[in-house]
Amino acid sequence: MGMTPDDFWFCPLGLFLDLWECHKQYTGVAKPKVELFIDEVLTSGV
């Protein structure tokens, strides 16, 4: 995941688990629970 050993051992557990889930979604191993598109997040008036 591009982390040095020091980065790995000193990062908070929650951050590591979030990064691991993002890595799994990026590689296609896991699917996001909710898939949103940019049009659904931003209103058309913005």
PyMOL commands that set and color helices and strands:
alter all, ss='L'
color gray80, all
select helices_A, chain A and resi 5-10+13-27+38-41
alter helices_A, ss='H'
color red, helices_A
deselect
rebuild
show_as cartoon
